[in-house]
Amino acid sequence: MAGERWLIAGLGNPGPDYAGHRHNAGYLVADELARRMGGRFRAGKFRAATVDGRLAGQPVTVAKPLRYMNESGGPVAGLRTYYRLPPGQIVVIHDELDLPFGTIRLKLGGGDNGHNGLRSVTSSLGSRDYYRVRFGIGRPPGRMDPAAFVLRDFSAAERKELPFLIDRAADAVEALISTGLTAAQNAFHGESPAAGG
């Protein structure tokens, strides 16, 4: 497996208006991975900002699609075709309403669970068999519409925890591509770190 390139895509919405939103958790983790690689995102082909380098000893391209969330599949599919990658060499990082805030979960394949970004990626790739790193953002309070909730900034309390959680999600990506899914799940599917204080 070593030596075969990985495409790691963090999902989000481009532009300053969306920068701090819960829906942009994927972008935030992608930024941390780029920092670890010592690289800078450059807007390039396929309407994506990318950085190439190595993570956990593996050659990787980290990408942030520069289209809105519901169109993020196009850039991911373009990069996948360019690098001639099977879906099993693709990792998508996204926010997840059905996980408590701060919970990190890894999986291979599955449905989109109502997530427009995942729906677009699955449709554009013509496959569900890519890896997902799910970043828990929790459920909206009261009767708030989930669509409105994901487009809100993290709360002040959440923002205090965020750097630690982004770091942990980036660790999970590195573990996934270096040790494989099962070992990475064993390492990161313990208790939610936010619960421990």
Secondary structure, DSSP 4 states (H G I P E B T S, - for coil): -TTS-EEEEE----SGGGTTBGGGHHHHHHHHHHHHHT---EE-GGGEEEEEEEETTEEEEEEEE-S-GGGTHHHHHHHHHHHT--GGGEEEEEEETTS-TT-EEEEES---TT-HHHHHHHHHHT-S-SEEEEEE--PPSTT--HHHHTTSBPPHHHHHHHHHHHHHHHHHHHHHHHH-HHHHHHHHSSS-GGGG-
